[in-house]
């Protein structure tokens, strides 16, 4: 038998409906059949998948796990049976472009040190992107999209670009490295095991890259869709695994700040997920006691999606001893400092819960645990500069010019929809303050209010400032205290033609809502 | 006015001008009814009045407190807060306007002893050079016979609590009677220097109430000051009534949040980084525990479950929401907390490690009545150990409950080997710095109560009360000598050490115990509850290994789980008196034999040979000290016949068992111990305590050749090793000794050398100390029980019972039977099911003075005023006299108050002819575990046919209830001076119980 380049490992559980398309595309791929092997790692399918594979693709090796041992362990079991130089993990609800393996080869040639490459994943009908690069926040919430559209990432990622992690749905990794780093963490069961693996590879001194030329089409949440498990069951694993991966991968000095912050935010998400099912008046000391505040059984109702956050923390405690043992091994073998990994996160302060309230809580907690200080040297704030005209002039131009030296900027009066989610701060200059309705991002707002008076702010803008502004700037020294009094937030005096005050720069690094004057 | 109960050092004569000025601040909210007692006692203080300002800080009362004080106590200054600012900010407002150089904070539901303030001030002035700026007064209950505050401590996640709260004063340990350093003084009665109070920003107003005193004391220590306890300053505190004035789900927000506040502010960066994550994860554990309690099925949250997804809301206990809100309020307060933290940490003058000893029991699991189940305890210990928190506290001694199955060597009661074993393990741990609470069987103490120290008497245990003792004490570690002590314990959430003591099953064989399968079952069930095991010798280790394997301990874990601690005694060996060589001629060689007569022991060959030899040579004597076990019904085997033979021998003197001190006096004046026993399996495995005791006393032993310790005795030449069946050899040894008694003296010196080098408890305790210092729960603990439960599933009766069991399974003892209870609990229409959470009944009392204006405000039920009585705890009784109107009295219905928590234990109802009756007409005991708050409980008894016109007495007791785990009954207030027939502790008291009589037909 000749050398096998790629061992293609397909974890499968009752995937009969997907396998014909997937296998057909693999068979049609443009790569020598004798230089690849196919391994289906079957998690106890009862839908005839295994028999079908025997009949139609008899060369496929089947690893029968007998039961659902999870995605992570399923992949590991397949890897243990593999003989190729590279392992390729492929979801069963995909079809591959015929050039996909060559795509890996080309990308890996760009970066000889890379040991892992992620495919470019698109939706089944090729209309949307599924994975074209990775990002994550400091708390381990990985995302399948990189930050694009900013000066530092103006274009989509190219072949060989470094990424934090490759999507477990379609990726390749050197078999020896996979074994040496311990593979996917079986305790994750499913979800975020790919983020954890990528992160760990970087910590251990390896590199993970994007293979734009390796195109894989992925069904609309194939193992998901109509059969998708309800969110409260998935979030139990999401939440636990995010905490688990930060516990494993950060340096001790960083974990000291990040872990308590992550747990406080976990509690916050638990509460916010309960929505309006909680009547806070029943829990305050001074609010009147209702005769029978809860049901006749003395119980109150909470949605499972809220409780699942608590269960996730409980699960984490159960897992903690082995996580910490794993952490000890990883940190002892560390080859790259966190500060070299932070830039790969892309969006360290992306909120992982909708709405400005959570974003605000997260930023405050991040500030208090000095997490901005942790990453600000390595990850710049993304400031969306709002100016009245396409080409700012005068004062706005001067401010932009002065800030450009430190931060990435964009300017456009309406907030561009593609940039909004990844903005860390809105900086409205020259009166280009968005209305409350136009605030399509949870980012806080700093606004130059020169030319306005506190008493004569249009209602829609007044409401935006109330909701979102954390810093006001004015050239009019006399008006500053009036602004502070009217809005309860800090107003710094920024005379024309003078470099920005330290306060503005500081705010750009530590953007928070409603910073009240001390 | 009661006199101080505990006379302190002589107080200097009061001379005006020598005492500093003090402002006593009494915070009041609608507490007018308390103020006469409180202010009256303050005006009676023997403190120079010119130096004393009494300041009533009113938190916006809407009763007429302020006008009443102005009228009746015109000398009292009044400061009015516009609204109820809470405890912390309310007191701070007083601190800001006070004129005294010292501030004394006093709850309004107290009265103080006449010398209260002089004691407090004298105490701090005496310590001024030690940076003491604050001291806490001793607080007793209103009657002065139970402890309220004798010291404040907390566990690592800042759940503060009061040491020995509710303990009868009579059982008070000596340490509470001396001045000592404290982490914090109770905000209810304390003294603090005004300038310091203001400089450190006083109580933290963000707390509103609860733990602000913990935070203040802790902060003082961090900033380099000291806080003390002044035991001679006595405060009487009304404390908690019950009544649902503040539902516990509201209180819990404050407790949980404020603990986070305090720990976030006060720990150093390094400690906080380990402790804050653990605190937040333990909150989640408490939340999940509440989910279990209300029957939330976590398997529905499994990704792989095949159940249909839930669409609606999950019914959960309100406390789950309390925990979420505590987290939310902490997050909301974080910016100002961070500023406070920065100020404190910048000014830090003392390390956390220096403060740690003040925490008391930093790793304690169950707190503020938050009953811990085993799963919670697992999580607690896992976090402690995995996050390195245990390491922060390993230097701190642990609180250990040592459960002895037999007599301890105290109070002059003859001890057994097992009791001495327990004592030795405990003393070894004490030598390592741990606090050991010794518990011995109540049967062993019976009739000798006065001889036994109060601390041990208070822990006298039996199968019925042991669980209550464990729950109340909540030690860090339990050490039990012998596995059978674990059988009565349903809940042992803390790590447990089981000293296997002896091969038990073999001993039972000699008692014709034929039910070995049951014994084995019980033994496995007991081993299943323990985490670490010790035994006495290597042979026992091999014997126990397969037992432990069956209890789920894997072979790979055996070395770590099972340690050998030989039978050991004190390192202070007694002096043995030996005749000088020339005196031997006039000294009969004295042989001894001592110990309990047990059926598996047969010393006949040795003793008969010895007695016969002595009779023949008339050259020495034999003293036998022994008898039947003090309280166990154990047979005496061959001993009766043996003793009869020996008593016939003129060279033999037979005495009974005697107290350890007398026995040791006899041993140290004797010369040789006859220590031969017929070989049998039990003896082969034994490492006999009596042998070590002989050696320890300086007696060389004639010892059996098969025993485990025989080689050691040979090596040290500490005796003579012979085959106990070889009578000629025995005789040869005896004759040699009689011929050359100086050789016995030489070997006696060796005996003590052997003990000193190998068998003193300071040398042998290491393995146990290591576990106690760093306790854990082993992974497989509970596996046997789980397996058996799984096997027994389906045996549960009716559906409603099954639901009940499922809902309570986290807390109920497994054998709990709902059947009889269901029959007697008639739930009233308005009754809502009591939340099962353990809540701080005590907390309600703390808050009440400034929230609802005092104790147990009566509530209106169906137009009638009612209030709940104080907790019904051991040693107390609630009674009601009544006259039956008709014949056929067959039941009494009373209304239960549970303090809105789950209580354990039982309550007993007795129907008597009158309060002094010696015999009850009927009794009834009901478990309190599932009694709902406000439930009507029916006590049924056979119809009293002649009841018409007769009077009776209902007496209710709870012999095993402790504060925080007790129910009570509802009562109707009475007009002062009129008797409603209600009794407290047998004394007529105004008002009446809420009760109803039931008649047959």
Interface residues (C-beta under 8 A of the other chain):
Chain A: X68 X189 X190 X229 X230 X232 X233 X234 X236 X237 X256 X257 X259 X260 X263 X264 X266 X267 X268 X270 X271 X274 X277 X278 X280 X282 X283 X284 X285 X286 X289 X292 X293 X294 X295 X296 X297 X298 X299 X300 X301 X302 X303 X304 X306 X307 X308 X310 X311 X313 X314 X316 X317 X318 X320 X321 X324 X361 X364 X365 X368
Chain B: X84 X86 X208 X209 X246 X247 X249 X250 X253 X254 X269 X272 X273 X276 X277 X280 X281 X283 X284 X285 X287 X288 X291 X294 X296 X298 X300 X301 X302 X303 X304 X305 X309 X310 X312 X313 X314 X315 X316 X317 X318 X320 X321 X322 X323 X324 X325 X327 X328 X330 X331 X332 X334 X335 X338 X379 X382 X383 X385 X386 X387 X832 X833 X834 X835 X847 X851
